[in-house]
Amino acid sequence: MVWVNQVAQGTVSPFDRGLAYGDGVFATMRTTAANQLSAVLFIDNHLSRLQQSCLRLGMHWQASDALTRQLLSLATQYPQHCIKLLLTRGEGGRGYQAPSQTQINEIVSVTPIPEHYQQWQLTGIALATSPIALARQPLLAGMKHLNRLEQVLIKSQPLVANTQDWLVCDTDGWVIESSMANIFAIIDGKVVTPAITHAGVSGVMREQFIDALLQDGFEVMVKPMRFDDIKAAEHIVITNSLFGVVDVHTIDQFQFSRWTHTSRFRHVLSVNLPS
């Protein structure tokens, strides 16, 4: 199901700037059933990140009460699903120049969570280094904007045998993320994650995981990372809003043991997927 500005099966103009230029942002949220009450996991964080991303693009948006009620209602109707909220600047402007007044479109869709994510939580996954690098652009780094052609190109490459995703670096060779998740390396008991200052997406689950680690007493370092940092790690985990926290047991020819804390942090963050 799809809703446009809270209208079921609503339409978007072919002149919408999101379609023409990728002029907008989006969030991918998970619904969950806890204590028999359905909710959108970390909804306030998702909406806050969207608002901040809109400001960075010169769009003034804040989630209305009506939109929030819609999202919560969908969580009740569709527990353990994915809600995607996509915001576009709407129509207007001449060429690339954005109009001075905008009518932001809110597009909401609901889809099932991929079934294999539950298996990933149980067994972990393997990554291969992508031959396609991310461009460095600090003005867009961190945002989940609609210009995702780099990820489309990355995903268009046939995966290496027995791997499930790509490890992605930027054009200067810095480790950034997997194609769909943020990455963390556990090195000598410290947790290290790449700085998302020139490329990549700073995910909501990344933020939640860092907070949980700090509250648990772990030392967390956010810094530029080379592949040598990956090779030095005892454990690797990746995070996103749908599968939560997942171990990585192999990257290229390098192997890593499962982190004994992964399952506990999934429980702390309420992101375990039901079998």
C-alpha positions in Angstrom: 0.0 0.0 0.0 1.1 3.6 -0.8 -0.2 6.9 0.6 0.5 10.3 -0.8 -0.1 13.1 1.6 -2.1 10.6 3.7 -4.4 9.8 0.7 -4.4 6.0 -0.1 -3.2 5.3 -3.7 -2.6 9.1 -4.2 -0.6 10.3 -7.1 2.6 12.4 -7.6 3.0 14.8 -10.5 5.5 13.8 -13.2 7.0 17.2 -12.6 7.8 16.5 -9.0 11.4 17.5 -8.1 11.9 14.2 -6.3 11.4 12.4 -9.6 13.2 15.0 -11.8 16.3 15.6 -9.6 16.1 13.3 -6.6 15.3 16.4 -4.6 14.2 15.0 -1.2 15.0 12.6 1.6 13.6 9.4 3.0 13.5 7.2 6.1 13.1 3.4 6.4 11.4 2.5 9.6 10.5 -0.8 11.2 7.3 -1.6 13.0 7.5 -3.9 16.0 5.1 -5.5 18.4 6.3 -5.3 22.0 4.2 -6.2 25.0 1.2 -6.6 22.6 1.5 -2.9 21.6 2.7 -2.0 18.1 5.0 0.9 17.5 7.3 2.4 14.9 10.8 1.7 16.3 12.7 5.0 17.1 10.0 7.1 15.3 11.1 10.3 17.0 14.7 9.8 15.8 13.6 9.1 12.3 11.4 12.1 12.1 14.1 14.3 13.7 16.7 13.2 11.2 14.3 13.8 8.3 13.6 17.3 9.6 17.4 18.1 9.9 18.1 16.7 6.5 15.3 18.9 5.0 16.9 21.9 6.6 20.2 21.0 5.1 18.5 21.0 1.7 16.7 24.3 2.4 13.3 22.6 2.9 11.3 23.5 5.9 9.4 20.5 7.1 8.2 19.1 10.4 6.0 16.0 10.9 2.4 16.9 11.5 0.3 15.3 14.1 -1.8 13.8 11.3 1.3 12.2 9.7 2.5 10.8 13.0 -1.0 9.3 13.7 -0.9 7.7 10.3 2.5 6.1 11.0 1.4 4.8 14.4 -1.9 3.5 12.9 0.0 1.6 10.2 2.3 0.1 12.8 -0.9 -1.3 14.4 -2.2 -2.7 11.1 1.2 -4.0 9.9 3.4 -5.2 12.8 6.9 -6.4 11.9 6.9 -4.5 8.6 8.9 -1.8 6.9 7.4 1.7 6.6 9.2 4.0 4.2 8.5 7.7 4.5 9.7 9.7 1.5 9.7 13.5 1.3 10.1 15.4 -2.0 10.2 19.2 -2.6 7.2 18.9 -4.9 6.8 20.8 -8.1 8.2 24.1 -9.2 11.3 26.1 -10.0 13.1 26.6 -13.3 15.5 23.7 -14.0 17.6 22.9 -11.0 16.7 26.1 -9.2 14.2 25.3 -6.4 11.1 27.4 -6.0 11.0 29.9 -3.1 7.8 28.4 -1.9 7.5 24.6 -1.7 4.7 22.1 -1.2 6.5 19.1 0.2 5.0 15.7 -0.7 4.9 13.0 1.9 4.8 9.5 0.4 4.3 6.5 2.7 4.6 2.9 1.8 4.5 -0.4 3.7 6.3 -3.6 2.8 7.2 -6.8 4.6 10.7 -7.1 6.2 12.8 -9.4 4.0 12.6 -12.9 5.4 16.3 -13.6 5.2 17.1 -10.8 7.8 16.0 -13.1 10.6 18.5 -15.7 9.3 21.2 -13.1 9.1 20.7 -12.4 12.8 21.2 -16.0 13.6 24.2 -16.8 11.4 25.8 -13.5 10.5 26.8 -12.6 6.9 29.8 -12.3 4.6 30.9 -9.1 2.7 33.0 -8.5 -0.3 34.7 -5.2 -1.1 32.8 -3.4 -3.8 34.6 -2.3 -6.9 32.5 0.8 -7.0 33.4 3.6 -4.6 31.3 6.4 -3.1 31.9 10.0 -4.1 33.0 12.4 -1.4 30.5 15.2 -0.9 30.4 16.7 2.6 27.3 18.8 1.9 25.3 15.5 1.4 27.2 13.2 3.7 25.1 11.5 6.4 21.8 12.2 4.8 19.5 9.6 3.4 18.7 11.7 0.3 16.9 10.5 -2.8 20.1 10.5 -5.0 20.9 6.8 -4.5 22.4 6.0 -8.0 25.7 5.0 -6.4 23.9 2.3 -4.4 22.0 1.2 -7.5 25.4 0.7 -9.3 26.8 -1.1 -6.3 23.9 -3.4 -6.1 23.9 -4.0 -9.9 27.2 -5.9 -9.5 26.9 -9.7 -9.1 27.8 -10.6 -5.5 30.9 -12.7 -4.9 29.9 -16.4 -4.2 28.8 -17.0 -0.6 28.5 -13.3 0.3 25.4 -11.3 1.1 26.5 -7.7 0.7 29.2 -5.3 -0.3 31.7 -3.4 1.9 31.9 0.1 0.4 34.8 2.6 0.5 34.9 6.2 -0.8 37.0 7.4 -3.8 39.9 8.1 -1.4 39.9 4.6 -0.1 38.3 5.2 3.3 36.0 2.5 4.6 32.4 4.0 4.8 29.7 1.3 5.2 28.1 -1.7 3.6 25.7 -1.0 0.8 22.8 -1.0 3.2 24.2 -0.6 6.7 26.7 1.1 8.9 29.7 -0.9 10.0 31.5 -1.3 13.4 34.8 -2.9 14.2 35.7 -4.2 17.6 39.5 -3.8 18.1 41.1 -4.6 21.4 37.8 -4.2 23.2 37.1 -0.8 21.7 34.3 -0.2 19.2 35.4 1.8 16.1 33.0 3.1 13.3 33.8 5.3 10.3 33.2 9.0 10.5 30.4 9.9 8.1 31.7 13.3 7.1 32.4 13.1 3.4 30.2 10.1 2.2 27.7 7.6 3.4 24.6 7.5 5.5 24.5 8.1 9.2 21.7 5.7 10.1 19.3 5.9 13.0 20.3 2.4 14.1 23.9 3.5 14.1 23.0 6.4 16.5 21.0 4.1 18.7 23.7 1.4 18.8 26.4 4.0 19.7 24.2 5.3 22.6 23.6 1.7 23.8 27.3 0.9 23.7 28.2 4.0 25.7 25.6 3.4 28.3 27.0 -0.2 28.6 30.5 1.2 29.3 32.2 0.5 25.9 34.7 3.0 24.5 33.4 4.1 21.1 35.6 5.8 18.5 34.2 7.6 15.5 37.0 8.2 13.1 38.2 7.8 9.5 38.9 4.1 8.9 41.2 2.3 6.4 40.9 -1.4 5.4 43.8 -2.0 7.8 41.5 -1.2 10.6 39.1 -3.8 9.4 41.9 -6.4 9.2 42.9 -5.6 12.8 39.4 -6.3 14.1 38.4 -9.3 16.2 34.7 -8.8 15.4 32.7 -6.8 12.9 29.0 -5.9 13.1 26.7 -3.9 10.8 23.5 -2.1 11.7 20.4 -0.8 10.0 16.8 -0.1 11.0 15.3 -3.3 9.7 17.7 -6.1 10.8 19.1 -4.2 13.8 22.6 -5.5 14.6 24.2 -8.4 12.6 27.6 -10.1 12.9 29.9 -10.1 9.9 32.0 -13.3 9.8 33.9 -12.7 6.6 35.1 -9.8 4.5 37.0 -10.9 1.4 39.5 -13.4 2.6 39.5 -12.2 6.2 37.5 -13.9 8.9 36.1 -12.6 12.2 34.6 -14.4 15.2 31.1 -13.6 16.3 30.8 -10.9 19.0 29.4 -12.3 22.2 27.5 -9.0 22.8 25.6 -8.9 19.6 22.5 -10.8 20.7 22.4 -8.9 23.9 22.4 -5.5 22.2 19.6 -6.7 19.8 17.6 -7.4 22.9 18.5 -4.1 24.5 17.4 -2.2 21.3 14.3 -4.4 20.8 15.4 -5.4 17.3 15.3 -9.2 17.5 13.2 -10.5 14.5 10.7 -13.3 15.3 11.4 -16.7 13.9 
